[in-house]
Amino acid sequence: MPVILTNSIGHEAKTVPYPSLMNRHRTNRGFVDLRGRPELAANVAEAANSPALKNLLVRIASDSGPIFTVGCDLGARTDLDQEPHLRKTAGGYIDFVCKWFWVGPERWANLWNKVSEKLTETVGDDHWEVHFELRPLLLSLPDLHQKTCEVRVSFHTYAKSRAIALASRERLLAAIDGGLSEAAVETAFHD
C-alpha cells in the first residue's frame, strides 16, 4: 500500500520550553531538553510502549548533529470513518528543530523529501498517513535563544486490529528514524 504524504505551513507559534498540560483530553508532561542526554531520552514516558520511538529519541539525543526533538506523543483509537478493515489506528507526532537558525523551509523540505523516500520504500502492506507541518517557534533555552521554525511530523497507521496498527506504527517510526540518518540531515541542510 502506498503511504499518504502531505505537508503544510502552520501559523500558530509555540514557545520552548513549555509547561505540562494535564486535562481529561491530554497528558503532556512539558518540555524536557534531551540534547546530549540519551539517558533522559531513554526514559521519556511517551516512548515507554514504543521501542522505535525510544530508539529515535535516544539516537537524536546522542547525535551531535543539528536537529533535536522538542516534543512527541503517541496514541491509539478506533476510527469509525475508515473502512471496517482499517478502523484501528495508532498514531502520534514528533516535533523537530534545527539548532541552526538559517535552516529555512527549503532545507526542511529537502530533509522531509528524504524521509518521504524512506517511508515509500518501507511501507510494504501497511497503511500509513504522514503529515509534515512547518511551524514558527521561539526557542528560549539557556544556550539557544532564537526565532526559528519546527517541523511537526504527525502520523497514523490503519489496520484491522489494534495490535497490527501498533506494530505498523513501530515500522513507521523506524522508517522515519532511518530517513533521518546523519548523512541525510547533512546532505539536506547543505545542498
SEVO-172142 format. One line per 2 residues: number of its first residue (from 1); their letters; for each residue z negated, x, y of N, C-alpha, C. Coordinates in Angstrom, 3 decimals, m for minus. Example, Ala and Ser with C-alpha at 12.3 -4.5 7.8 and 13.67 -1.06 7.14 Angstrom:
# SEVO-172142
1> as> m7.800:13.190:m5.690:m7.800:12.300:m4.500:m7.800:13.200:m3.300; m7.080:12.850:m2.250:m7.140:13.670:m1.060:m7.870:12.900:0.030
# end
This chain:
# SEVO-172142
1> mp> 0.000:0.841:m1.184:0.000:0.000:0.000:0.000:0.885:1.246; 0.667:0.464:2.277:0.634:1.278:3.496:m0.693:1.093:4.237
3> vi> m1.005:2.084:5.017:m2.148:1.969:5.909:m1.630:1.389:7.224; m2.374:0.455:7.804:m2.006:m0.116:9.098:m2.710:0.701:10.176
5> lt> m1.934:1.333:11.037:m2.464:2.206:12.081:m2.159:1.604:13.440; m3.177:1.503:14.304:m2.990:1.001:15.659:m3.752:1.901:16.627
7> ns> m3.428:1.773:17.904:m4.145:2.550:18.916:m4.176:1.774:20.222; m5.123:2.155:21.066:m5.242:1.517:22.376:m6.003:2.444:23.318
9> ig> m6.011:2.073:24.577:m6.811:2.767:25.581:m7.838:1.781:26.102; m9.104:2.137:25.986:m10.188:1.284:26.468:m10.552:1.642:27.890
11> he> m11.249:0.746:28.554:m11.607:0.980:29.953:m13.106:0.951:30.196; m13.871:0.523:29.208:m15.316:0.460:29.360:m15.917:1.833:29.058
13> ak> m16.574:2.402:30.037:m17.137:3.750:29.894:m18.482:3.708:29.183; m18.762:4.769:28.458:m20.035:4.947:27.774:m20.654:6.235:28.297
15> tv> m21.971:6.282:28.296:m22.694:7.495:28.667:m23.399:8.031:27.431; m23.324:9.327:27.231:m24.024:10.008:26.149:m24.960:11.015:26.787
17> py> m26.257:10.993:26.472:m26.866:10.235:25.380:m27.084:8.768:25.747; m27.316:7.972:24.716:m27.614:6.551:24.875:m28.831:6.220:24.016
19> ps> m29.597:5.212:24.422:m30.820:4.873:23.686:m30.515:4.033:22.439; m31.535:3.850:21.622:m31.380:2.985:20.452:m31.239:1.534:20.905
21> lm> m30.592:0.742:20.084:m30.415:m0.679:20.344:m30.677:m1.412:19.038; m31.763:m2.135:19.011:m32.127:m2.884:17.811:m32.188:m4.360:18.159
23> nr> m31.362:m5.153:17.470:m31.437:m6.604:17.618:m31.011:m7.234:16.300; m30.861:m8.525:16.274:m30.550:m9.169:14.995:m29.129:m8.884:14.511
25> hr> m28.276:m8.341:15.377:m26.899:m8.046:15.007:m26.642:m6.562:14.751; m27.454:m5.702:15.353:m27.178:m4.262:15.278:m28.453:m3.465:15.079
27> tn> m28.287:m2.334:14.430:m29.359:m1.351:14.328:m28.739:m0.014:14.704; m28.730:0.277:15.995:m28.185:1.535:16.489:m29.365:2.433:16.823
29> rg> m29.455:3.547:16.156:m30.604:4.434:16.312:m30.520:5.325:17.552; m29.433:5.205:18.311:m29.269:6.006:19.514:m28.597:7.336:19.217
31> fv> m28.263:8.049:20.273:m27.538:9.316:20.151:m28.438:10.412:19.602; m27.894:11.178:18.665:m28.526:12.395:18.159:m27.488:13.505:18.280
33> dl> m27.841:14.573:18.959:m26.924:15.701:19.143:m26.885:16.516:17.849; m25.771:16.433:17.131:m25.622:17.114:15.848:m24.925:18.466:15.964
35> rg> m24.462:18.820:17.142:m23.695:20.069:17.306:m24.510:21.264:16.837; m23.967:21.995:15.856:m24.637:23.184:15.335:m25.877:22.874:14.517
37> rp> m26.059:21.614:14.129:m27.256:21.204:13.399:m26.882:20.405:12.147; m26.246:21.058:11.190:m25.816:20.338:9.983:m26.972:19.727:9.200
39> el> m28.166:20.296:9.317:m29.315:19.721:8.614:m29.662:18.335:9.152; m29.470:18.122:10.453:m29.658:16.784:11.022:m28.516:15.854:10.604
41> aa> m27.309:16.375:10.601:m26.147:15.573:10.214:m26.289:15.080:8.774; m26.877:15.891:7.913:m27.062:15.514:6.508:m28.035:14.357:6.344
43> nv> m28.833:14.098:7.375:m29.841:13.046:7.285:m29.613:11.881:8.240; m28.404:11.749:8.777:m28.097:10.612:9.636:m28.203:9.335:8.804
45> ae> m29.002:8.401:9.263:m29.269:7.174:8.492:m27.992:6.397:8.183; m27.049:6.371:9.118:m25.821:5.609:8.911:m24.997:6.153:7.742
47> aa> m25.205:7.402:7.369:m24.446:8.015:6.273:m25.232:8.057:4.962; m26.388:7.436:4.925:m27.246:7.506:3.731:m26.547:7.019:2.467
49> ns> m25.676:6.031:2.583:m24.988:5.475:1.418:m23.520:5.852:1.355; m23.144:6.890:2.095:m21.741:7.307:2.123:m21.640:8.831:2.064
51> pa> m21.451:9.383:0.867:m21.263:10.833:0.771:m20.097:11.342:1.623; m19.026:10.556:1.734:m17.864:11.008:2.517:m18.197:11.096:4.000
53> lk> m18.924:10.112:4.544:m19.317:10.187:5.950:m20.286:11.349:6.155; m21.229:11.507:5.249:m22.177:12.619:5.360:m21.430:13.956:5.357
55> nl> m20.462:14.120:4.451:m19.686:15.368:4.399:m18.942:15.610:5.705; m18.323:14.563:6.257:m17.599:14.700:7.519:m18.550:15.110:8.642
57> lv> m19.673:14.419:8.763:m20.629:14.732:9.836:m21.178:16.149:9.705; m21.518:16.555:8.482:m22.062:17.902:8.259:m21.007:18.951:8.590
59> ri> m19.771:18.735:8.133:m18.716:19.720:8.401:m18.444:19.850:9.894; m18.334:18.718:10.592:m18.075:18.767:12.036:m19.254:19.420:12.760
61> as> m20.502:19.114:12.344:m21.685:19.708:12.982:m21.757:21.208:12.716; m21.282:21.646:11.552:m21.327:23.070:11.179:m20.209:23.867:11.824
63> ds> m19.135:23.197:12.148:m17.927:23.829:12.656:m18.140:24.290:14.101; m17.589:25.421:14.424:m17.681:25.903:15.810:m16.486:25.437:16.634
65> gp> m15.710:24.524:16.079:m14.520:24.020:16.758:m14.852:23.159:17.963; m13.827:22.635:18.600:m14.022:21.932:19.865:m14.497:20.483:19.743
67> if> m14.346:19.833:18.582:m14.726:18.428:18.511:m16.123:18.258:17.928; m16.766:17.169:18.339:m18.055:16.790:17.767:m18.163:15.279:17.788
69> tv> m19.152:14.757:17.072:m19.330:13.306:16.988:m20.460:12.874:17.913; m20.315:11.659:18.467:m21.365:11.115:19.334:m21.828:9.736:18.875
71> gc> m21.358:9.281:17.721:m21.807:8.002:17.196:m21.033:7.611:15.954; m21.661:6.797:15.115:m20.996:6.276:13.928:m21.797:5.099:13.385
73> dl> m21.140:4.302:12.574:m21.812:3.218:11.877:m20.914:2.752:10.746; m21.526:2.142:9.732:m20.807:1.590:8.587:m21.328:0.197:8.288
75> ga> m20.511:m0.606:7.651:m20.936:m1.938:7.236:m19.986:m2.487:6.190; m20.375:m3.606:5.589:m19.543:m4.289:4.602:m19.790:m5.788:4.740
77> rt> m18.748:m6.579:4.484:m18.875:m8.023:4.621:m17.740:m8.720:3.879; m17.774:m10.037:3.886:m16.692:m10.852:3.352:m15.879:m11.378:4.525
79> dl> m14.558:m11.233:4.443:m13.648:m11.685:5.492:m12.810:m12.839:4.942; m13.203:m14.056:5.258:m12.527:m15.240:4.726:m11.139:m15.454:5.308
81> dq> m10.771:m14.699:6.344:m9.427:m14.803:6.919:m8.387:m14.038:6.096; m8.846:m13.208:5.180:m7.937:m12.418:4.347:m7.528:m13.215:3.101
83> ep> m6.480:m12.742:2.442:m6.071:m13.326:1.168:m7.225:m13.175:0.171; m7.352:m14.082:m0.796:m8.507:m14.041:m1.716:m8.747:m12.683:m2.381
85> hl> m7.694:m11.958:m2.735:m7.889:m10.672:m3.407:m8.221:m9.526:m2.441; m8.344:m9.832:m1.136:m8.668:m8.804:m0.139:m9.834:m9.219:0.759
87> rk> m10.673:m10.116:0.318:m11.724:m10.659:1.188:m12.953:m9.777:1.332; m13.148:m8.843:0.444:m14.290:m7.941:0.584:m13.840:m6.752:1.415
89> ta> m14.574:m6.487:2.471:m14.194:m5.398:3.373:m15.374:m4.471:3.608; m15.051:m3.199:3.733:m16.037:m2.177:4.110:m15.415:m1.404:5.258
91> gg> m16.178:m1.170:6.295:m15.608:m0.505:7.458:m16.642:0.233:8.262; m16.246:0.565:9.470:m17.148:1.267:10.372:m16.386:1.936:11.491
93> yi> m17.070:2.877:12.126:m16.432:3.655:13.194:m17.094:5.018:13.305; m16.358:5.943:13.907:m16.878:7.264:14.279:m16.328:7.567:15.662
95> df> m17.193:8.015:16.568:m16.779:8.402:17.916:m16.701:9.926:18.001; m15.547:10.428:18.419:m15.292:11.866:18.536:m15.100:12.252:20.002
97> vc> m15.582:13.451:20.349:m15.450:14.006:21.694:m15.015:15.460:21.556; m14.331:15.951:22.580:m13.976:17.368:22.639:m14.778:18.027:23.758
99> kw> m15.310:19.198:23.477:m16.105:19.899:24.498:m15.235:20.483:25.610; m13.931:20.511:25.400:m13.019:20.998:26.431:m12.577:19.814:27.280
101> fw> m12.996:19.771:28.533:m12.700:18.633:29.400:m11.208:18.421:29.605; m10.406:19.466:29.436:m8.982:19.383:29.719:m8.180:18.729:28.598
103> vg> m8.820:18.361:27.493:m8.095:17.710:26.401:m7.888:16.246:26.781; m6.667:15.930:27.142:m6.343:14.580:27.595:m5.687:13.746:26.509
105> pe> m5.212:12.585:26.886:m4.656:11.633:25.919:m3.547:12.198:25.038; m2.654:13.018:25.611:m1.538:13.523:24.814:m2.003:14.457:23.704
107> rw> m3.042:15.243:23.960:m3.551:16.147:22.920:m4.338:15.374:21.851; m5.094:14.351:22.309:m5.760:13.487:21.320:m4.705:12.809:20.454
109> an> m3.606:12.358:21.056:m2.538:11.710:20.292:m1.974:12.672:19.247; m1.806:13.949:19.612:m1.350:14.957:18.642:m2.280:14.996:17.431
111> lw> m3.585:15.019:17.701:m4.559:15.119:16.612:m4.531:13.860:15.753; m4.522:12.689:16.377:m4.567:11.464:15.576:m3.257:11.231:14.844
113> nk> m2.157:11.807:15.320:m0.923:11.769:14.531:m1.094:12.565:13.245; m1.784:13.698:13.324:m2.047:14.498:12.121:m2.971:13.743:11.163
115> vs> m4.004:13.099:11.702:m4.905:12.304:10.862:m4.134:11.147:10.242; m3.266:10.512:11.019:m2.466:9.395:10.510:m1.570:9.834:9.359
117> ek> m0.987:11.027:9.475:m0.161:11.559:8.383:m0.992:11.711:7.113; m2.206:12.229:7.244:m3.094:12.404:6.088:m3.455:11.050:5.481
119> lt> m3.740:10.059:6.316:m4.062:8.720:5.814:m2.879:8.125:5.063; m1.690:8.266:5.615:m0.484:7.721:4.986:m0.228:8.396:3.641
121> et> m0.462:9.705:3.561:m0.281:10.441:2.301:m1.292:10.022:1.242; m2.475:9.598:1.666:m3.609:9.399:0.775:m3.825:7.955:0.347
123> vg> m3.306:6.968:1.061:m3.695:5.569:0.886:m3.509:5.049:m0.543; m2.496:5.498:m1.250:m2.290:5.034:m2.625:m2.207:3.519:m2.693
125> dd> m3.011:2.912:m3.571:m3.015:1.453:m3.744:m4.060:0.761:m2.879; m4.752:1.513:m2.037:m5.779:0.928:m1.181:m5.146:0.135:m0.033
127> hw> m5.962:m0.719:0.580:m5.568:m1.497:1.755:m6.455:m1.042:2.913; m5.881:m0.298:3.859:m6.643:0.275:4.967:m6.077:m0.183:6.298
129> ev> m6.984:m0.357:7.256:m6.614:m0.525:8.666:m7.432:0.469:9.470; m6.766:1.228:10.328:m7.435:2.239:11.149:m6.947:2.079:12.583
131> hf> m7.907:2.065:13.508:m7.581:1.918:14.924:m8.170:3.096:15.702; m7.346:3.735:16.521:m7.766:4.836:17.386:m7.825:4.309:18.816
133> el> m8.998:4.397:19.440:m9.143:3.928:20.820:m9.661:5.054:21.701; m8.879:5.433:22.695:m9.273:6.430:23.684:m10.081:5.720:24.755
135> rp> m11.298:6.215:25.033:m12.203:5.533:25.971:m12.854:6.542:26.914; m13.131:6.127:28.163:m13.817:7.022:29.097:m15.258:7.281:28.650
137> ll> m15.748:8.473:28.978:m17.083:8.880:28.547:m17.696:9.802:29.593; m18.981:9.622:29.838:m19.741:10.553:30.669:m20.724:11.271:29.763
139> ls> m20.499:12.564:29.595:m21.420:13.395:28.820:m22.484:13.921:29.756; m23.726:13.723:29.382:m24.837:14.207:30.183:m25.826:14.917:29.258
141> lp> m25.331:15.999:28.648:m26.145:16.794:27.731:m26.628:18.037:28.466; m27.689:18.660:28.006:m28.224:19.828:28.736:m27.190:20.922:29.005
143> dl> m26.278:21.150:28.063:m25.302:22.224:28.222:m23.888:21.725:28.504; m23.715:20.427:28.635:m22.378:19.871:28.790:m22.482:18.586:29.611
145> hq> m22.083:18.692:30.879:m22.146:17.531:31.770:m20.761:17.361:32.376; m20.049:16.334:31.911:m18.685:16.146:32.404:m18.192:14.733:32.136
147> kt> m17.235:14.324:32.953:m16.498:13.098:32.680:m15.354:13.497:31.768; m15.189:12.761:30.693:m14.167:13.092:29.714:m13.754:11.808:29.007
149> ce> m13.287:11.931:27.798:m12.963:10.752:27.002:m13.438:10.969:25.572; m13.602:9.880:24.879:m13.916:9.917:23.455:m12.832:9.140:22.739
151> vr> m12.716:9.389:21.454:m11.848:8.579:20.622:m12.721:7.893:19.583; m12.693:6.560:19.617:m13.369:5.785:18.570:m12.342:5.521:17.477
153> vs> m12.677:5.970:16.281:m11.860:5.683:15.115:m12.584:4.584:14.345; m12.049:3.379:14.399:m12.636:2.272:13.646:m11.736:1.989:12.450
155> fh> m12.337:1.570:11.351:m11.593:1.455:10.098:m12.162:0.341:9.231; m11.261:m0.231:8.418:m11.640:m1.265:7.454:m10.835:m1.050:6.176
157> ty> m11.479:m1.296:5.068:m10.797:m1.339:3.778:m10.927:m2.762:3.250; m9.953:m3.209:2.476:m9.959:m4.570:1.937:m9.721:m4.504:0.437
159> ak> m10.504:m5.282:m0.323:m10.386:m5.270:m1.783:m10.908:m6.574:m2.365; m10.788:m6.715:m3.684:m11.234:m7.943:m4.338:m12.727:m7.955:m4.624
161> sr> m13.371:m6.771:m4.578:m14.822:m6.734:m4.788:m15.461:m5.773:m3.790; m16.745:m5.967:m3.564:m17.494:m5.098:m2.655:m17.457:m3.650:m3.143
163> ai> m17.648:m3.447:m4.436:m17.665:m2.090:m4.995:m16.330:m1.378:m4.763; m15.234:m2.098:m4.966:m13.908:m1.491:m4.758:m13.693:m1.193:m3.275
165> al> m14.128:m2.091:m2.391:m13.991:m1.857:m0.947:m14.802:m0.643:m0.507; m16.020:m0.505:m1.037:m16.855:0.655:m0.681:m16.247:1.952:m1.194
167> as> m15.725:1.956:m2.418:m15.077:3.159:m2.959:m13.827:3.507:m2.145; m13.089:2.491:m1.730:m11.907:2.711:m0.900:m12.292:3.330:0.437
169> re> m13.413:2.848:1.018:m13.880:3.415:2.298:m14.225:4.889:2.141; m14.793:5.280:1.018:m15.084:6.696:0.775:m13.804:7.522:0.781
171> rl> m12.760:7.003:0.142:m11.471:7.719:0.138:m10.882:7.787:1.542; m11.009:6.703:2.305:m10.505:6.687:3.679:m11.237:7.725:4.529
173> la> m12.560:7.762:4.430:m13.342:8.737:5.206:m12.997:10.174:4.798; m12.798:10.410:3.514:m12.400:11.747:3.056:m11.030:12.123:3.629
175> ai> m10.132:11.144:3.729:m8.807:11.417:4.305:m8.914:11.727:5.797; m9.758:10.988:6.521:m9.977:11.300:7.939:m10.509:12.719:8.070
177> dg> m11.498:13.055:7.249:m12.078:14.405:7.276:m11.004:15.453:6.991; m10.178:15.199:5.979:m9.103:16.139:5.656:m8.098:16.290:6.791
179> gl> m7.838:15.205:7.513:m6.917:15.257:8.645:m7.482:15.977:9.855; m8.806:16.167:9.866:m9.473:16.859:10.977:m9.805:18.311:10.632
181> se> m8.970:18.924:9.819:m9.206:20.324:9.470:m9.206:21.190:10.730; m9.823:22.334:10.627:m9.879:23.249:11.770:m8.472:23.591:12.257
183> aa> m7.551:23.817:11.312:m6.169:24.147:11.677:m5.492:22.978:12.396; m5.740:21.749:11.922:m5.134:20.570:12.563:m5.627:20.417:13.989
185> ve> m6.932:20.607:14.196:m7.511:20.480:15.540:m6.935:21.552:16.463; m6.920:22.783:16.005:m6.394:23.874:16.837:m4.923:23.636:17.198
187> ta> m4.128:23.250:16.220:m2.707:23.001:16.478:m2.522:21.848:17.463; m3.241:20.765:17.242:m3.088:19.580:18.097:m3.487:19.852:19.534
189> fh> m4.552:20.605:19.743:m5.064:20.818:21.086:m4.395:21.973:21.819; m3.625:22.787:21.108:m2.979:23.924:21.772:m1.464:23.837:21.793
191> d> m0.876:22.858:21.125:0.596:22.736:21.146:1.075:22.125:22.443
# end
